[in-house]
Amino acid sequence: MRRDVRYEVKCPVAFVVDGKPGDGLTFNLSRGGCAVQAEMFSAVDDPISLQITVSSQPTPITIELGKVRWSTSREFGVEFMVVEGPSKRRLDDFLLAVAKDKLTS
């Protein structure tokens, strides 16, 4: 059973995983994590930080620390471990807006 509702959104993301920079697209975004589609392979348990760009906000949402929980050759799942106050509020605001849009469409 999942802890958080996942939303099907495609957002550009820049990340650093195990010291290596990369970029891709998020999908299945939630308060507790996301999945990332990227050209880079990431191993399970690798530490990761992310900068998620959402169109409704002027600066990316920063995930200071996450952990890779699953990985395939072009996708990996991230559990958010540390999301500081302002980024946490901005992530919550974005997900609330996405949820409202889903209800009205």
C-alpha positions in Angstrom: 0.0 0.0 0.0 1.4 3.4 -1.0 1.7 6.2 1.6 1.1 9.1 -0.9 -1.1 9.7 -3.9 1.0 9.6 -7.1 0.3 12.1 -9.9 1.1 11.5 -13.6 3.0 14.6 -14.4 6.0 15.1 -16.6 8.4 17.7 -15.2 12.0 18.3 -16.2 14.4 17.3 -13.5 18.2 17.9 -13.0 19.8 15.5 -10.5 23.1 14.4 -9.0 23.2 10.7 -8.2 26.2 9.2 -6.5 28.2 12.4 -7.4 27.3 12.3 -11.2 25.0 14.9 -12.7 22.1 14.0 -15.0 18.7 15.2 -16.3 15.5 13.7 -17.3 11.7 13.8 -16.7 9.8 13.0 -13.5 6.6 10.9 -13.5 4.5 9.4 -10.8 5.3 12.4 -8.6 4.1 12.4 -4.9 5.0 14.0 -1.6 7.3 11.1 -0.8 9.0 10.4 -4.1 8.9 10.2 -7.9 10.0 8.1 -10.8 12.6 9.5 -13.2 13.0 8.7 -16.9 16.7 9.4 -17.8 19.5 8.1 -20.0 21.6 7.4 -16.9 21.6 4.2 -14.9 21.3 4.5 -11.2 21.9 1.7 -8.7 19.5 0.9 -5.9 20.4 2.8 -2.6 22.4 5.4 -4.4 22.0 8.9 -2.8 20.5 11.5 -5.1 19.5 15.2 -5.0 17.0 16.7 -7.4 15.9 20.0 -8.9 12.3 19.5 -10.2 11.1 22.2 -12.6 7.3 22.9 -12.5 5.7 25.4 -14.9 3.7 27.2 -12.2 6.8 28.2 -10.1 9.8 30.4 -11.0 12.5 28.2 -9.5 12.9 24.5 -9.3 11.7 22.5 -6.2 14.8 21.2 -4.5 15.0 17.7 -3.0 18.1 17.8 -0.9 18.4 14.1 -0.4 16.7 11.1 -1.8 17.5 7.4 -2.2 17.1 5.4 -5.4 14.7 2.5 -4.5 14.4 0.7 -7.9 16.1 1.0 -11.2 15.9 -0.2 -14.9 18.1 0.8 -17.8 16.2 4.1 -18.4 14.1 4.7 -15.3 14.5 4.8 -11.6 12.4 5.5 -8.5 13.4 7.9 -5.8 12.2 8.1 -2.2 12.5 11.6 -0.8 14.5 11.6 2.4 15.2 15.3 3.1 13.0 18.1 1.7 13.5 21.4 3.5 10.6 23.7 4.5 10.2 26.0 1.5 10.7 23.2 -1.0 8.3 21.0 0.9 5.6 23.7 0.8 6.2 24.4 -2.9 5.9 20.6 -3.6 2.7 20.4 -1.6 1.3 23.5 -3.4 2.1 22.0 -6.8 0.6 18.6 -6.0 -2.6 20.3 -4.6 -2.9 22.3 -7.8 -2.5 19.1 -9.9 -5.1 17.3 -7.8 -7.6 20.2 -8.2 -7.0 20.2 -12.0 -7.7 16.5 -12.1 -11.0 17.0 -10.2 -12.2 19.8 -12.6 -11.2 18.1 -15.9 
